[in-house]
Amino acid sequence: MKHTPPKKMTLDGLARSMQRPFLDVRREMHGMRTEMHGIRGAVVSEMRELVEGMRAHNRKMLESNDKLVTRFDALLKEEAAHTILHKRSDDRIENHEKRLMRFEARN
């Protein structure tokens, strides 16, 4: 067996050997970055769906509230009209009772 002398380390060889671990880390970071972008896209998509669902629910609630307000408004108007009619009737009865008392007092 022949003894081969060791190769001399050059500056370029040293730079390559030192750069290899950094390149591996850079590749891993690129892979993680790509994965994070995918996760971010999924999260954003889910958030948009959630927001749209909340908007639909809010619309339903507002429509329901509008229906209730309309019903209550109609009931209040009906009650007001009913109260006015009763007040007129009560006033007429009271007026009639006064007239009867006067009439009875004369006779």
C-alpha positions in Angstrom: 0.0 0.0 0.0 1.2 3.3 -1.0 1.0 6.1 1.4 -0.8 9.1 -0.1 0.0 12.4 1.4 -3.1 14.3 2.8 -4.6 16.9 0.6 -4.0 20.4 1.5 -7.0 22.4 2.6 -7.6 25.4 0.4 -9.6 28.5 1.3 -12.3 27.4 -1.1 -12.5 23.9 0.4 -12.7 25.4 3.9 -15.5 27.8 2.9 -17.5 24.9 1.3 -17.1 22.7 4.4 -18.2 25.5 6.7 -21.1 26.5 4.5 -22.7 23.0 4.3 -24.4 23.1 7.7 -25.7 26.6 7.0 -27.2 25.4 3.7 -28.9 22.5 5.4 -30.4 24.9 8.0 -31.5 27.2 5.2 -33.3 24.4 3.4 -35.0 23.4 6.6 -36.1 27.0 7.2 -37.4 27.2 3.7 -39.4 24.1 4.2 -40.8 25.4 7.5 -41.6 28.8 5.9 -43.6 26.9 3.1 -45.4 24.9 5.8 -46.2 28.0 7.8 -47.7 29.7 4.7 -49.9 26.7 4.2 -51.0 26.8 7.8 -51.6 30.5 7.6 -53.8 30.1 4.5 -55.9 27.4 6.3 -56.3 29.6 9.4 -57.3 32.6 7.3 -59.8 30.5 5.3 -61.3 29.2 8.6 -61.5 32.7 10.0 -63.3 34.0 6.8 -65.8 31.2 7.1 -66.3 32.0 10.8 -66.9 35.7 10.1 -69.3 34.9 7.3 -71.2 32.6 9.6 -71.4 35.3 12.3 -72.6 37.8 9.7 -75.4 35.4 8.6 -76.4 34.9 12.2 -76.4 38.6 12.8 -78.6 39.1 9.8 -81.1 36.5 11.1 -81.1 38.2 14.5 -81.8 41.6 13.0 -84.6 40.3 10.8 -86.1 38.6 13.9 -85.8 41.8 15.9 -87.4 43.7 13.1 -90.4 41.3 13.1 -90.7 41.7 16.9 -90.5 45.4 16.8 -93.2 45.5 14.1 -95.5 43.3 16.1 -95.0 45.3 19.3 -95.6 48.6 17.4 -98.9 47.2 16.0 -99.9 46.0 19.5 -99.0 49.4 21.0 -101.1 51.2 18.3 -104.0 48.9 18.9 -103.8 49.3 22.6 -103.7 53.1 22.2 -106.7 53.1 20.0 -108.5 50.7 22.3 -107.7 52.9 25.3 -109.0 56.0 23.6 -112.3 54.3 22.7 -112.7 53.2 26.3 -111.9 56.7 27.6 -114.6 58.1 25.3 -117.1 55.5 26.5 -116.2 56.2 30.1 -116.6 59.9 29.6 -120.0 59.4 28.0 -121.1 57.1 30.8 -119.9 59.6 33.4 -121.6 62.4 31.5 -124.8 60.3 31.3 -124.7 59.6 35.1 -124.4 63.3 35.8 -127.4 64.1 33.6 -129.4 61.3 35.3 -128.5 62.8 38.7 -129.6 66.2 37.6 -132.8 64.8 36.1 -133.6 62.9 39.3 -132.9 65.9 41.4 -135.4 67.9 39.4 -138.2 65.3 39.8 
